[in-house]
Amino acid sequence: MLFQRILVAALVPYVAWLVLAYRWHFLDGVNLLFHEAGHVFLAPFGAWLHMLGGTLSQLFFPAAAAFQLWREEREFEAWVCGIWLAESAMYMAAYMADAQAMALPLVGGDVHDWNWILARLGLLTWCGPLAWLTHGLASVLAVFCLVRAGILAAASPERSPR
């Protein structure tokens, strides 16, 4: 459909920007909402799940949306949600990269999730390489999802007006 082709064309520079120059932007406001909700919902299950809850939640919602769309046989939309999942992982990578410096402003208190997690795992000094790896994997996912959505958009027949 024409709309799908237009959307893919619009997503090409967006995905390129995510991969090459990711910075916090409008979609991260949504991710942040899910992140903070994850802390609230998983807090009763101990400190580890409380700290991981934000990241788990912000990754869960785009993955769940993609899965549901896939089940409904709306494959194009599922791949677009895959780009959202990749973007959310890039947001996670940016937060992870800040674990040692703790320069980013915190919303839900004075504890930096990734500082807490990586310090307890003895990996705090590895926050940069771990964030780089996470961003790299998310970049591969974003490009893959964009290509799959593009293939589907190119293959979809045009509907003639009645």
C-alpha positions, 0 to 999 in steps of 0.5 A, a space after each residue: 500500500 502507498 501508506 506503507 511505502 511512505 512510512 518506510 521512506 520516512 523511517 529510512 532517515 530516522 533509522 539512519 539517525 538512530 544508528 549513527 547519531 542517537 540522542 534522546 527524542 520524543 519517543 523516549 518520553 513514551 519509553 520513559 513512562 514505561 520505564 518508570 512504570 516497570 519500577 513501580 510494578 516490579 518493586 514488590 519482587 525485590 531489589 534486583 527486579 525493582 532495578 531491572 524493572 524499568 529496563 525490562 518494562 520499556 523493552 517489554 511493551 514494544 516487543 509485546 506490541 510487535 508480538 500481538 501484531 504478528 499474531 494478528 497477521 499484521 506483519 508490516 506493523 509488527 516490523 515497525 514495532 520492531 524498530 520501536 523496540 530497537 530504539 528503546 534498546 538504544 535509549 537503554 544503551 545511552 542510560 547504561 553508558 552513563 552508569 559511571 558518570 551519572 550525569 543524566 537527570 534522574 526521574 524516579 529518585 537518586 539511584 541510577 539503575 545501571 550504576 546499581 546493576 553494573 556495580 553489583 555485577 562488578 561491571 561498572 567500569 565496562 559500562 561504555 563497552 556494554 552500552 556500545 555493544 547494546 547500541 550495536 545490536 539494537 542498530 542491527 535490529 533496527 536496520 533488519 526491521 526496516 528492511 523487512 518492512 520495506 520488503 513487505 511495503 514494496 510487495 503489497 499490491 495497490 488497492 484501486 479506488 472504488 
